[in-house]
Amino acid sequence: MSGLALPPLKATFVVRNLVGGGVGNFTVEVHPDWSPEGAARFGELIYNHFFNGCRFFRVISGFVAQFGIPGDPGLATSWRLRPIPDEPVVVKNTRGRLTFAAAGINSRATQMFVNYGDNHALDGEDFAPFGEIIEGMDVADRLFAGYGESAPGGKGPDQLELLRLGNRYLQAEFPHLSYIERVEANISAAELSRFVATDIESHNFPLMFKVLLLVGFMAVSFACWASHCYCCRRKKSDELSEIPQKRFRHETVEDEEELVGMTSAYDSSSAPPEVLGRKRGGHKHM
């Protein structure tokens, strides 16, 4: 896009219900070069105020703090129907980095997690970080982790129930969860919309490259097919053109042989004329 280059996107999360009480902030810096798709989706979510009211519903000390399911079930469903494609892991899942969660191939949508530890095992499972906490990691460490792992494996919230009922379910059964009051970006709404548009354009390049590669492959395949067909037609045409010549040469040889035979027969007094007729045409002489 034309115009001045945009500054790196930084988003400050204002969080309530921390362990020990009070309100705290942590700031995330986005790295589009790590994960273009993830960076664009994160910017899009911030632009739409998606995170306001979201709970940290799965917090496991030393591992991750997961969030990204909104309190409105209808909103959750609409975003789940817009997943983004998977990407290669460019940087490792180390402490403080943010990564989108996934439930299968090309299933990343809105859920993400903060790495509490150096989770190198996640690198091999295609979890690609897109940003990192640059300020307030001590606040992230104070997210309520008392409920532990999600159900059914643990005593924490059931994600299916959360998707179905939203914050109504969490407020009733898991009231101590820390939650996001709001997210403040370091750039204006207009610049943020430009960030999303610019990043989407940039991360569409691999897709465009794939399309061009596919078109090129199809063009080469068609050229090879056309060349093969041309060679086949040329060979067949040459063979067909040789057939009359072969037939002409064959018939000429037979006629010469017959002519010699006829001459010899007429010169011989012992061979009756009807034999020549049978030899030539296979019919009796009339």
Order of alpha helices (4+ residues) and beta strands (2+ residues): beta-beta-alpha-beta-beta-alpha-beta-beta-beta-alpha-beta-beta-alpha-alpha-beta-alpha-alpha-alpha
